[in-house]
Amino acid sequence: QGTLIDAFESWFQGKAGAINADEMVKGKWWFDSETNTVYFQKEALMRYLSRHKDIKKIESHKMFRLLKNKYGMEEDRLLIKGERARVWKMIYNDFGNPAPLEVPKGITPKEEL
């Protein structure tokens, strides 16, 4: 279990996220700052986890049940490249990179009307 959790969290820490939902087809996770939600496709995560030989032995449904219980993940559908795709989502967690970006100094955020 510890190895799975470590590998799952390292995916977000060591892999750049998608700029938008359409980039998820490249096997990336995506952080939606409007909803504070991280989205990813199961296949992308499984490709990453397959690099860990200890994790390969765990059946995917057991992995996702464990991750769902720990992080509150849910299945959802998201529009990716004009097609509704099955994804997993979870509320942003500060264990990794899917964090909101700060506005760089010297740049003024667009004022809301």
WODA-V903250 format. One record per helix or strand of 3 or more residues. SS is the DSSP state (@ for helix, = for strand). FROM is the first residue (numbers start at 1). TO is the last residue. If there is no record, write none. Layout:
((SS & FROM & TO) (SS & FROM & TO))
//
This chain:
((@ & 2 & 14) (@ & 21 & 26) (= & 30 & 32) (= & 37 & 40) (@ & 42 & 49) (@ & 53 & 56) (@ & 60 & 71) (= & 74 & 80) (= & 83 & 91))
//
